[in-house]
Amino acid sequence: MSDYIQAAGEKHQKQFGQFFTPPAVAEFMMRWVLDAKANAVFDPAFGLGAFRTAIAGRADVQFTGCEVDPTIVEFWEQHTGKRADFIAIEDYLLSWGSQHANIVCNPPYMRFQKFLNRNVVIREFEKNIGIKLSGYTNIASAFLLKSLSELSERGRLAYIMPLEFLNAGYGTLVKQKLIESGHLCSIISFDCEQDIFPDATTSVGIILCDKAVYHTDVQFFRLQSIDELAAFERLQPVAEVPRSALEPPAKWLPHFRETAFSVDRQKMTTLAHFGRFSRGIATGANAFFVLSPASVAARRLGPAECVPCIAKSVQVKTAVFRDADFAENPAFLFSVAGNPAQAAADYIRFGESAGYHERFLTKNRTPWYKTETRISSPLLFGVFSRNGYKVVLNKTKALNLTCYHGFQPNLLGAAYLEHLFVYLSSQTGRQIIARSVRQYGRALDKFEPNDLNNALVPTATFFDTIAAEQVAAAVRSLAENGALPEWMEAVFAPLQCEG
């Protein structure tokens, strides 16, 4: 693998989304596929041939596949001294009309932004199998959908790929196709994703489907080590979920957690009932737009053109953020609403001389230095987190940049703002909201605004059972020591039940 990266270059590897399958993983996937006495396997993304290597010496197995990158196939031929005449050099997503007895694959890993020909692929999917892909679909999910449509009767499929689709909006279609026929056996999640793909920044797992068997339940496995694959047949799943209970629009990642629970739906509604979270202000060039007090003074910029802002998560060190807290580490957003004053015009010219107006976001704005118009958000929610999310009651007028999502309450939400803050800070709330998280590599969690807006929170009727004095006391406790009192934790506990 390192020889290939050295020969082809890291840029080439990233261009094709190439991450290479460890031998132990390839051996497990091939063993599982061939366990059904299969004698033919197709690999849609051959790469460096890890799956073929896993069955070296098995003359009884017909191995075929395709690969879009001729450079990596040529390297494999030179490295092994063999001809890759069993591999078609073609784009799998644009090659239609085949059926395959069994399929095993480690597809390219690229987000939809790098999926450069996705519009062509979207048209081909709709034309050939009547599927309308979301524009946010990544290449790995597109590979999986196509392979599911090409798997022969009684065939098996094993895919190693990012598992973020299990909690993402675009993943609804993928999950629907996985369960509609009843052939999804298991989904394996790895806590050791860095041992599998060291450079990947996403969750990693294996999808196992068997068209010879109708599965009433789907097993969810969570593995700490690649070594556990050697004894996979003896492992107990974390959860075994009835197929009828797996709703495609729902988040599936919670099924990998040891403690399963349900919520009292009659006492819950979505957060969107009280208002909406939206992403923070994206400047496109924080080095230009975010200024310290010293820089504001040195540039002689006026207060109308430099507004308080929260540019980094670490600026907020308390659960309740007040003006005195902001003053400890202040930052200001350069924000010109109308015609710039002389000092602001001078600063804009400085920005242009430094090339800030040619950045991706700035060059698509008119004028380039005008940032999004926002008002301060009374609730802030950390975008990325490890070991639990960050929620803040914002008592300042500071605008939040993209490090936080900002909540704007509607008329109902304004009356229950502190109730929502206390609930989101509670252990019960955290466990329920965590169902909406997107999990990436290195134990990194990410929330998108719509994930939060669709998350479950108590109804206004439930909140009304909590006295105003209790809510105020809970807010004071969070402000003073960052934790809720036990009696308030007990208030929310009945929202959650086992099963």
N, C-alpha and C positions, 0 to 999 in steps of 0.2 A: 504493500500500500504506500509506504513512504517513498519507495522507488518511483512509483507512478506519479505521485504528487511532485516529486523533484523533477521528473521528466516533463510532465504536462504543465506544471505550474498551478499554484493555488487559485489563481484567477480563473483558469480553465475549469478546475474542479467546482468552484462556486457557480460558474456560469451554467453548468449542467446539474447543479444540485446533488452532487455525488457524495454520499456517505456510505462507508463500506461495512458490510455485515461481518461481525466477528464469527470465527469458525464455529464456536459452540452454539451460537444462535442459528446459523445456517444449517448445522447438523440436526438440531431439534426440529426446525421447520420441515426439512426434507424427510426426516424420520416420521413426522406426523402425517405428512401427505402420502408417503409411500406405505404407511401402515394399513391402508385400505387395499393392499396388494396391487397398487398402481404400477404401470410400466411405462407411463409417458408423463412428462412434466414440462410445462411451458413457463419461461421466465420473461416477463415483459420489459425488464430493465437489467440486462445481463451484467453490466459493469465489469468488475474484475473476476467474475465467475465464481463467487463464493458458494453458490448453491450447487453448481456443477462439481466443484472441488469436493463438496460434502458427500458426493456419491461416487467419488473416484473408484474405479474398479467394478462398478455395477454395470456390466455390459447389457444386462437385461432391461435397463431403463433407457428409454428414448428421451433425450434432453434437447429441447429446442427453445428458442427465444428470440428477442429482438433487442436492439440497442440503438439509440439515436446518435450517439457519439462515436464516430469511426476511430477517433484517436485512442480511446480506451480499449477498443477491440483489437486494434493493431498492436497496442502495448501487450495485451494478453497473449496474442499469437507469438510475439517476439520473446516474451518472458517464459512461455511454456513450450515453445517449439512445436505447437500444434496449430492446425487450421481451424478457424471458427466458422466453418461452412454450415454449421447448424444454427447460426445466428443471422437474422435479417437486419441489415443496417437501415432502420426506418424509425419514424416517430410513431410510437405505439398509439398515441391518442388520435392519430390521423389515419390509422390503418384498420379498416373495418371488414367484417364479413367472415371472421373465423370463429371456431369453437375449439375449446381446449379441454382435454380430459382432466387435467389437474393444473393448478397455477400456484406458483410460489414467487414472491416478489419483495424487493426492497426498492420502492419507487423513489424518484427524485424528491428532494426536500426543498421546496421553494414556496414562499408565500405568494399570494395572488399578485402582489405588486411586481414580482419578477416573472410572472407567468405571461411572457410577452405575446404569445400567440393565442391567448385564452379566448378571444372573440371568435377566432376560426374554430377552435376546439368546441366552444359552446354551440356553434351552428351545427357542427358534425354530430354532437350528441343528440341534439333535437331532431336532426334529419334521420339518424340511424336507429335510435332506440327511444325517441320521444321524450327524452329527459331535458328539462330546462335547468341548466346549471346556474347557480348564483355567481355573480361576478367576483365574489369573495372566495370562491372555491380554490384551494391550493392544488398543486399538481398531484400530490400523493392521493388526495381524495378522488380526483378525477380518474386516476389509474385504477383505484379500487372499484369505483362504480362501473367502469368499462369491463374489468375482469369479472365482476359479478354477472354481467350480462353475457359473458362468453364462456362461463363455466358449464361444461357438459353435465348431463344428468348423471348422478352418482359420483360426481367428481368432488375433489377437495381443494380448498384454497387456503393458503397461509400468507398473510401480509404483515410485514413489520413496517410501522409508519407512525407519524405523529398522532397523538390521541386528542389533540385540542378540538377536533371536530365533534367530540362527544359532548362538549359544552357550548359550541359555537352555533350561531344562527344558520350558517351555510350547511352545517352538519345535519340539519333536520332531514334533508333528502337522503343523505348517505345512510343515516340510521334507519330511515323508512325502508330503503332497499335491503339493508342487512337483515331486517326482521320479518319483512312481509311474507317471505316464503317459508319461514320456520327452519332455515338451515344454519343459522348462526349458532355455533357451539359455545365458543368462549372468547373472552377478551382478556389479554394478559397485559398488565401494567408493570413497568419496571421503575423501582425507586433508584436504581443504579444506572440511569440513562447515560451518565458520563462514561461508564465502562463500555457502553455499546457504541455510542457516537460521541467521542470526546469534544467535538467542536459544535455539536448541536445545542441550540437554546430552546428546545421544546421537549414536551413529554414524549415518551416512546413506549410503544406497545405492539402486541401481535394480535391480529384478527384471525380466528380460525372458523372456517365454514365447511360444512359437510353436506352435500346435496343428496347423499344416500340415506340421510336420517332426518326425520322431522323432530325438532327439539321444542318441547313445551317450555323449557327453562333455559336461560342463558347464564353461564358461569362467569364470574368476574374473579380473576386472580391478581394478586399483588405480590411481586417477587422482589426480594432485597438483593439477590445476586444472580448472575447468569448461571452459576453452577446449579441452581435449583432446577433448571430446565432438564438436567440429566435424569431427574426423578419426577418429572412433571406428572406422570400418570398416578403417582401416589399422593400428590398435593391436594389439600382441601381448599376450595375456593373461599374467598372472603365473603362472597354473596352468591346466591343462586336465585335469580329473579325470574318469575314467570314472564314468558314472552308477552302475554297480554297486558302486563303491567309496565312494559317498556314503551313509553310514549315517545315518538320521534322528536317532538318539540322540546321535551324535557331534558334537563341536564343529566348525563349518565355518569360523570366522574364520581359523584358521591357513592356509587355502588362499590367503589374500591376501598372505602373506609371501613374500618373494623366494626364500628358501632353504627348500625342502621337505625333510623328513626323515621317516624312520620310526624305530620303536624295536624293540628285540629283546624281543618280548612274552614269551618264555620266561624272561627275567630280570626281568620286571616284574610288579607286582601293584598293586592300588589302595591308596591311603593308608588307607582304612577297614579294611584288614587289620590295621593297627597301632593303631587308635584312631579318634577322631573330632574334627574341628573343630566348634565351635559359635560362634555370635555372642557378642560381649561383652555385658555388663550394660547394658540400656537403662533409664536412670533416668526419662526423661520430663521432667526438669528439672535439668540439670547445675548450673545456677546455684545451686540449693538443695542438692543432694546432694553436690557436689564441693567440698571445703573445703581451704583452705591451712592449714599449721600455725598461723599467726597467728589464723585464724578459729576453729580448734578451741580454742586457748587462750582467746580472747576469750569464746567461748560456754561455756567450762568443761566441754566435752564429754569424756567418759571414753574410754579406749582401746577398750573393748568396743563402743562405738557409733560409732567412727570407724576404719575399717580402711584400710590402704594400698591405693591404686588407681592405675591408669594411665588417665588420662582423655583424654589427647591423645597423638597419635603422636610429637610432638616431645619428650615426656618421655624417650623412649628414644633415646639417641644412639649406642649401641654394639650390636654384634651379639650380645654376651653381656652380659646385664643383671644386675648384682649389687646388693647392698644399698647399697654406696657410690655407685653410679650413681643409685639412687632418691633417696638423701639429697641429691643436688645439686639436685633439682627435685621435691620430694615433694608428693603430693596424697592426700587422704583421702576415703573414701566414707562418708557418713552412713548407717549401717546398724543398725537397731534389731531385734534378734532376739526380744525378749520385751517385758515391760513397760518403758517408757522411764524412765530416771532423771529427776530433777527438771530438770536442765539440758537433757536431750534433749527432755523434754515442753515446756519453754519454747521450744526451737527449733522444734518441730513447730507450736506455736501461731503463732510468727512466720511460718512457711511458709504457714499457712492465711490469715493476715492479708494476705499478699502474693499470695494466689490460686494458689499452686503446686499445691494439691490439686485444682484444676479443670482441669489440663492433660489432654491426650488420654489419656496412659498412666496418670497418677496417679489420675484419677477412676474408672478401671476396676480399681483395686487395693483390697484390703481387708486391713489399713488402707492408706491411700494412700501412706504413707511407708515401707512395707516393700519393699525391693528384692529382686531375685532372689537366691536362695541359691546361691552358687558357691564353688569352691575355686580357688586360683591355678593357672594353666595353665603348664606348663614350656616350651611352645612357643607363640610368638605370631606371627601372620601379619597384615600390614597389609591393611586392607579396600580402601583406594583407593591407587593409585600412578600415577606417571608415570615412564617410563624404568626400569622394573624394580621388582619388589615388595620389601617389607621383611620379613625373617624374623628372629626373635629367640629366643635361648635364654634363658629367664627363670629366673634363680636366686633370685628374691625371692618373697615371699608376697603381692605386690601383685596385686589382682584387675584384670582388664582390662575396660574399658568398650567401647563399640561401635567405637572406633577400630581395634581389633584383633579378629581371631577367635582363640579359644583352643583349643589341642589338649590333649585328655585321652587319654593312652595306655591301652591295655588291657595285660594282663600281658605279651604279646609286645612291644608297643610300648615298654613301660618299659625293656626290655632293649636296644632299638635307638634310643632317643631321640636320642642324639648323632649316630648314623649318619644319621638322618632330617634332623637339623639341617644336617649337613655336605652331604648330598645337595641339600637345598632351596637351599643357599647356592651350590652349584656352577653353572658356566655350563651344563652339560648339564642339570642339574635345572631351572634357570630356563627353558630353552628348552622342555623337556617340559611343565612346569607351566603355562607361558604359553599352552598350547593350551586351557586351561580358563578363561581370563580372559574377562570381558565387557567390551567396549570401548564407551566413551561418547564424547561430544564433547570437543574440546580435548585429545585424546590422553590421556584419563583412563581408566585400567583399574580394574575392580572384580572382586573375587573374592567369591563366596558360599560359605558353609560346605560345601554339598553339591558345589559345583564342585571344591573341594579334596579332599573325601573320596573323590571318584571319580577324582581325578587319579592318574597312574601314578608309582610309586616302585619302587625295587629290592626284590626279594624278600629274605627273611631269609637265604636261601642265598647270594645275592650279597653281602649285607652281611658274611656270615661270612668272605668272602675278604679282608676288610680287617682288618688287625691292630688290636687295641685301642689299641696305642701310636700307630698312624697316625691313628686317629680323634682321640685326645687331642691330638696335635700339630696337627691341622687345626683343632680347636676353639680352641686357644691362638692360632693364626695369625689366626683370625677375630676373637678378642677383642682382639688387640694391634694389628692393622692393617686389619681388615675385609675381608680377602681370603684365599682358599685358596691354599696352595702349588701350584705347577704339577704336582707329582707326584700330588697328590690330584685335581686336575682330570683328569689322565690316567686315573685309576682309573675314573671315571664315563663317559669319552668313548665306550667301546665300546657303551654302552647305546643310542647314537644312530647311525643310518647314513643314507646318502643314499637318496633315492627315496621 
